[in-house]
Amino acid sequence: MKTNKNYNNLVPNYLFAEIAKRTNNFLKENPDKSLIKLGIGDVTLPLAPVVVEAMKKGADDLGKKETFKGYPDYEGYEFLRQAISDYYKGFGVDVSADEVFVSDGAKSDCGNIGDIFSADNTVLVTDPVYPVYVDSNIMAGRKIVYAASNQENGFAAMPDENVKADIIYLCSPNNPTGSAYTYDQLKEWVDYANKNDAVILYDAAYEAFITEDLPRSIYAIEGAKSCAIEFCSLSKTAGFTGTRCGYTIIPKELERDGENLHALWYRRQATKFNGVSWPVQCAAAAVFSEEGQKQIKENIAYYQENAKIISSALDELGIYYTGGKNSPYIWLKCPNNMGSWEFFDFLLNEANVVGTPGEGFGQNGEGYFRLTSFGDRENTIEAVRRIKELLKK
């Protein structure tokens, strides 16, 4: 018996585990301190009322013989897939219901999609990067190359014709940097992928936070259906971080290496995934109803206002940042040329505020720091007050 030795190539300490360790040590030594956490991107507002009612009804259905449901369809119930298709039509993008796969979240699918690709492929990720893109491919033994996101390009890495890749991970609006690609920038990536016979794995988990004229789906770009798979999630859109529901879109026309990728993914799901429960899919469908959209947009507006509060403070302090406007994340340059972990400890000890060191997201994250807008309003205001007071000294 042999284990997968690729796991030995992973970074030993997961970023958020190290944050938790330092935070817990601080609290043990300072039990009287009031700590505010703006680090992990978990939501704090409850599910929308219409969503809760739909979930309750779905649970009630399982208690009656005439409405009981067993195993769901591998790709998700048709009513939810159609609701997702209609949602895309609402912002001008044509996605067929039979191209949608319902899942338990974008993180799962972003990691699992590699099952349908050879380990011989070269994977390109932007740096800084959401760790799942890197770690899942290290586990599979794939070669990884990096495209630099930095202050010079507004933390929006662009393709380099001298770098060849088979699989490309893009996230827009981006986690962790909050930057968002324009139509022209995404067109460059689509053209690059089609020219090089590559596949773009596009994470659109934060599309609902876009406020400017920016693409909310890669399928808004001409040529994307011949090169791109899109992942999306209800975690941040509708507060489903604990409820778990997302979806992946694979165009039926998408083929590589003589294989239809839609068919390959269906085969993978049928083997390794038994679908999302009936109550959760009922709740997810309610998100896309007229009333559901109204209610979740109120929650999103709450987080957007939190982001504005943080961004305004950074403007006042003269600190460079990206995000905040089209994203729930604010990615700031550490003041006084501090390192990421140095600033983490400084903020923790002096202001009792927890954020996320940029270094944990990659080499180009060193010297930068991520704050999230998913906190409570009062806590966000207080955290900003503390940060301003500290940095104005």
matplotlib code that plots the C-alpha trace (Angstrom):
import matplotlib.pyplot as plt

x = [0.0, 1.3, -0.1, -0.3, 3.1, 1.9, 0.3, 3.9, 4.3, 1.5, 2.3, 2.3, 0.2, -3.0, -3.3, -6.5, -5.2, -2.2, -4.5, -6.6, -3.5, -2.2, -5.7, -6.3, -2.9, -3.7, -7.0, -5.5, -3.0, -5.5, -8.9, -10.3, -9.7, -12.6, -11.5, -13.0, -12.6, -12.5, -10.4, -12.3, -14.9, -17.9, -21.2, -23.0, -26.5, -29.2, -30.8, -33.5, -37.1, -38.3, -35.4, -36.1, -39.8, -38.9, -36.5, -39.1, -41.6, -39.0, -38.4, -42.1, -42.3, -40.0, -42.4, -45.2, -45.4, -46.9, -44.2, -41.2, -38.0, -35.1, -31.9, -31.9, -30.8, -27.0, -27.1, -29.8, -33.5, -34.7, -36.7, -33.5, -31.4, -34.0, -34.1, -30.4, -30.7, -33.3, -31.1, -28.3, -30.8, -31.6, -28.1, -27.9, -26.1, -27.5, -26.9, -29.1, -30.6, -29.1, -25.6, -26.0, -24.8, -26.0, -23.5, -22.7, -20.6, -18.0, -15.1, -15.9, -16.3, -13.2, -11.2, -13.0, -13.0, -9.5, -10.8, -11.7, -8.3, -5.0, -2.3, 0.1, -1.6, 0.1, -2.0, -1.9, -3.1, -2.8, -0.7, -2.1, -4.6, -7.4, -5.5, -7.9, -6.8, -3.2, -3.6, -6.0, -3.6, -0.6, -2.5, -3.0, 0.7, 0.2, 2.8, 1.7, 2.8, 1.9, 0.7, 1.7, -1.0, 0.5, 0.0, 1.4, -1.5, -4.1, -3.9, -5.5, -3.0, -3.1, -1.9, 1.6, 2.0, 5.4, 3.8, 1.8, -0.8, -3.6, -5.8, -6.3, -7.9, -9.5, -11.6, -13.4, -14.3, -11.1, -10.6, -8.4, -7.6, -11.1, -10.1, -12.5, -11.7, -13.2, -14.8, -11.6, -9.4, -11.5, -11.5, -7.7, -7.9, -10.6, -8.6, -5.5, -7.3, -8.8, -5.5, -3.7, -6.4, -6.6, -9.6, -10.5, -11.9, -13.8, -14.8, -17.7, -18.6, -18.8, -20.6, -23.5, -21.3, -20.5, -21.8, -20.0, -20.3, -18.2, -18.9, -20.8, -20.1, -17.3, -20.0, -20.6, -17.4, -17.5, -15.8, -16.0, -18.3, -15.6, -13.0, -14.5, -16.2, -17.9, -18.4, -20.7, -22.0, -24.8, -22.5, -21.8, -24.7, -27.4, -25.6, -25.4, -22.0, -23.5, -26.4, -24.1, -25.3, -23.6, -23.5, -21.1, -21.8, -20.2, -21.3, -22.3, -20.1, -16.9, -14.5, -10.9, -8.6, -11.5, -13.7, -16.9, -16.2, -19.9, -20.3, -17.1, -18.3, -21.7, -20.0, -17.7, -20.7, -22.8, -19.9, -18.7, -21.6, -25.2, -26.5, -27.9, -30.8, -34.4, -34.9, -31.6, -32.5, -36.0, -34.3, -31.8, -34.6, -36.3, -33.1, -33.8, -37.5, -38.5, -39.0, -35.8, -33.7, -35.2, -34.4, -30.8, -30.0, -30.8, -28.2, -25.6, -26.2, -25.5, -22.1, -21.4, -22.0, -19.5, -17.0, -17.6, -16.9, -13.6, -12.6, -13.4, -11.1, -8.3, -8.9, -8.7, -5.4, -4.0, -3.5, -3.5, -6.1, -8.1, -11.6, -14.4, -16.5, -17.3, -16.2, -16.7, -12.9, -10.6, -6.9, -4.6, -0.9, 0.5, 1.5, 5.1, 6.4, 5.4, 5.3, 2.0, 2.4, 4.1, 1.1, -1.2, 0.5, 0.6, -3.1, -4.0, -2.0, -2.5, -6.0, -7.4, -8.5, -8.0, -7.4, -5.7, -2.0, -1.6, 1.5, -0.8, -2.3, 1.0, 4.4, 2.8, 0.7, 3.6, 3.3, -0.5, -3.5, -7.1, -10.1, -13.6, -16.9, -18.9, -18.8, -21.5, -22.0, -21.3, -18.1, -17.0, -17.4, -15.5, -12.7, -12.3, -12.2, -9.5, -7.4, -7.7, -6.7, -3.7, -2.4, -2.8, -0.4]
y = [0.0, 3.4, 6.9, 9.8, 11.5, 14.6, 15.6, 16.1, 18.9, 21.0, 23.9, 22.2, 24.9, 26.0, 29.8, 30.0, 27.5, 29.7, 32.7, 30.8, 29.7, 33.2, 34.6, 32.0, 32.6, 36.3, 35.7, 33.4, 36.1, 38.9, 37.4, 40.9, 42.2, 42.6, 41.1, 41.9, 39.5, 40.7, 37.9, 34.8, 35.5, 33.9, 35.6, 36.9, 37.8, 35.1, 33.4, 35.4, 34.7, 33.4, 30.9, 29.6, 29.1, 27.1, 25.0, 24.3, 23.3, 21.0, 19.4, 18.9, 17.2, 14.5, 13.7, 12.8, 9.7, 11.5, 14.1, 12.2, 12.4, 9.9, 10.3, 13.5, 13.8, 13.8, 17.1, 18.7, 19.0, 20.5, 23.3, 24.7, 24.3, 26.2, 29.0, 29.3, 29.5, 32.2, 34.1, 34.3, 35.5, 38.3, 39.8, 38.9, 35.6, 32.5, 29.3, 26.3, 24.5, 21.2, 22.8, 23.4, 21.0, 21.7, 20.9, 21.5, 24.5, 26.1, 25.1, 21.4, 21.6, 23.8, 21.1, 18.1, 19.2, 18.0, 14.4, 14.8, 16.1, 14.2, 14.7, 15.6, 19.0, 22.2, 24.4, 28.2, 30.2, 33.9, 34.9, 35.9, 33.0, 31.2, 28.2, 25.5, 26.0, 25.4, 22.7, 20.5, 20.4, 19.7, 16.7, 15.5, 16.0, 18.6, 21.2, 24.7, 28.0, 31.4, 34.6, 37.6, 39.9, 43.0, 46.7, 47.5, 45.6, 46.4, 42.8, 41.5, 39.2, 38.9, 36.1, 35.8, 34.2, 32.8, 30.8, 27.7, 26.2, 23.6, 24.5, 28.1, 29.2, 32.7, 34.3, 37.5, 39.4, 38.0, 36.3, 37.6, 40.8, 42.1, 43.1, 42.4, 41.8, 44.0, 42.6, 43.4, 41.7, 38.5, 38.5, 38.3, 35.2, 33.6, 34.2, 32.8, 29.7, 29.0, 29.6, 27.2, 24.5, 25.2, 25.2, 28.2, 27.2, 30.4, 31.1, 33.6, 33.1, 36.9, 38.0, 39.3, 42.0, 43.6, 47.2, 48.5, 47.6, 44.4, 40.8, 38.7, 35.5, 34.5, 33.5, 37.1, 36.9, 35.8, 32.4, 31.4, 28.5, 26.7, 27.0, 27.7, 26.0, 28.3, 27.8, 29.8, 29.5, 30.7, 30.9, 34.7, 35.5, 34.2, 33.3, 29.5, 29.0, 26.5, 25.4, 24.4, 24.8, 26.0, 25.1, 24.4, 25.2, 23.2, 24.1, 21.0, 22.1, 22.1, 19.4, 18.7, 15.8, 14.1, 14.1, 16.0, 17.7, 17.9, 14.2, 13.5, 15.6, 14.0, 10.6, 11.8, 13.2, 10.0, 8.0, 10.2, 12.5, 11.8, 15.3, 18.1, 17.4, 18.2, 20.9, 22.7, 22.7, 24.1, 26.8, 27.5, 27.9, 30.5, 32.5, 33.0, 34.0, 37.6, 37.9, 36.0, 38.3, 41.3, 39.9, 38.7, 42.0, 43.7, 41.5, 42.1, 45.9, 45.5, 44.0, 46.5, 49.3, 47.6, 47.5, 51.2, 52.0, 50.2, 51.6, 55.2, 54.8, 53.6, 56.6, 58.9, 57.2, 57.3, 53.6, 51.8, 49.0, 47.1, 45.7, 47.0, 48.3, 45.1, 42.7, 42.0, 41.9, 44.8, 44.1, 46.8, 47.5, 47.2, 50.6, 51.5, 48.7, 46.1, 42.4, 40.6, 38.7, 41.6, 43.8, 40.9, 40.8, 44.6, 44.9, 42.0, 43.3, 47.1, 47.3, 43.9, 43.4, 40.2, 40.2, 37.9, 38.2, 38.5, 36.2, 33.3, 33.7, 33.5, 35.2, 38.4, 38.8, 39.6, 43.1, 43.1, 42.3, 41.3, 42.6, 41.3, 43.2, 40.2, 41.3, 42.9, 46.6, 47.8, 45.6, 46.9, 50.5, 49.9, 48.0, 50.9, 53.3, 51.3, 51.0, 54.7, 55.6, 53.2, 54.3, 58.0, 57.9]
z = [0.0, -1.0, -0.1, -2.4, -1.9, -3.7, -0.4, 1.0, -1.4, 0.2, 2.5, 5.9, 7.7, 6.1, 6.1, 8.2, 10.7, 11.4, 11.8, 14.3, 16.2, 16.6, 17.4, 20.1, 21.7, 21.8, 23.5, 26.1, 27.0, 26.8, 27.9, 28.5, 25.0, 22.5, 19.2, 15.9, 13.0, 9.4, 8.2, 7.0, 4.3, 6.1, 6.0, 9.1, 8.0, 8.2, 5.2, 3.4, 4.8, 1.4, 1.3, 4.8, 4.0, 0.9, 2.9, 5.5, 2.8, 1.2, 4.6, 5.1, 1.7, 2.9, 5.7, 3.4, 1.3, -1.7, -1.8, -0.5, -2.5, -2.6, -4.5, -6.5, -10.2, -10.4, -12.3, -10.0, -10.3, -13.5, -11.8, -10.1, -13.3, -15.2, -12.5, -12.9, -16.6, -16.3, -13.9, -16.4, -19.1, -16.7, -17.3, -21.0, -20.9, -22.6, -20.5, -21.2, -18.2, -19.4, -19.2, -15.4, -12.7, -9.2, -6.5, -2.8, -3.6, -5.9, -3.7, -4.1, -7.9, -8.3, -6.6, -8.1, -11.7, -12.1, -12.1, -15.7, -16.7, -17.1, -14.5, -17.4, -17.9, -17.0, -14.8, -14.7, -11.7, -10.9, -7.9, -5.4, -5.6, -3.7, -2.2, -3.4, -7.0, -6.1, -3.5, -5.4, -8.4, -6.2, -4.8, -8.3, -9.2, -11.9, -12.9, -11.9, -13.4, -12.2, -13.8, -11.7, -10.3, -8.8, -8.2, -11.7, -13.4, -10.8, -9.5, -12.7, -14.3, -18.1, -20.4, -21.6, -25.1, -24.0, -21.2, -22.3, -20.1, -20.5, -17.6, -16.5, -13.2, -13.2, -10.4, -11.0, -8.9, -7.4, -4.1, -2.4, -4.2, -5.0, -8.5, -11.4, -15.1, -17.8, -21.0, -23.0, -20.4, -20.3, -24.1, -24.1, -21.8, -24.0, -27.1, -25.4, -24.3, -27.7, -29.4, -27.1, -26.9, -23.1, -20.8, -18.5, -15.1, -14.2, -10.6, -10.6, -6.9, -6.3, -9.5, -7.5, -5.9, -9.2, -9.4, -12.5, -16.2, -15.9, -17.0, -14.5, -16.4, -18.7, -21.2, -21.8, -23.8, -27.4, -27.8, -24.2, -24.7, -26.7, -23.9, -20.5, -17.5, -15.0, -11.3, -9.1, -5.5, -3.4, -0.3, -0.6, -2.9, -0.6, 2.7, 1.9, 3.5, 5.9, 3.7, 0.8, -2.7, -5.9, -9.6, -12.4, -16.1, -18.8, -22.4, -24.4, -27.2, -25.1, -26.2, -25.7, -26.6, -28.6, -25.5, -24.6, -21.2, -20.4, -20.8, -18.8, -15.9, -15.8, -15.7, -12.8, -10.9, -11.4, -9.9, -7.0, -6.1, -5.0, -5.5, -3.3, -0.9, -1.9, 0.8, -0.1, -3.8, -3.0, -0.9, -3.8, -6.3, -4.0, -4.2, -8.0, -7.5, -7.8, -4.0, -3.4, -5.5, -3.7, -0.3, -1.0, -2.7, 0.6, 2.3, -0.4, -0.1, 3.6, 2.9, 0.1, 2.6, 5.0, 2.1, 1.5, 5.2, 5.0, 1.6, 2.7, 5.7, 3.5, 1.2, 4.2, 5.3, 1.8, 1.6, -1.7, -2.2, -4.7, -4.3, -2.2, -5.1, -7.0, -4.4, -0.7, -0.2, 0.3, -0.6, 0.9, 0.8, 4.3, 5.7, 6.4, 4.2, 6.7, 5.8, 5.7, 8.9, 10.6, 9.9, 11.0, 14.4, 14.6, 13.9, 16.3, 19.2, 18.9, 17.5, 18.3, 14.7, 12.7, 8.9, 6.5, 5.5, 1.8, 1.9, 2.6, -0.9, -2.8, -3.4, -4.8, -1.7, 0.5, 1.8, 1.3, 3.5, 3.0, 4.9, 4.4, 4.5, 5.8, 9.4, 11.5, 10.8, 14.3, 14.4, 11.0, 12.1, 15.3, 13.5, 11.1, 14.0, 15.7, 12.5, 11.7, 15.3, 15.2, 11.8, 12.4, 15.4]

ax = plt.figure().add_subplot(projection="3d")
ax.plot(x, y, z, "-o")
ax.set_aspect("equal")
plt.show()
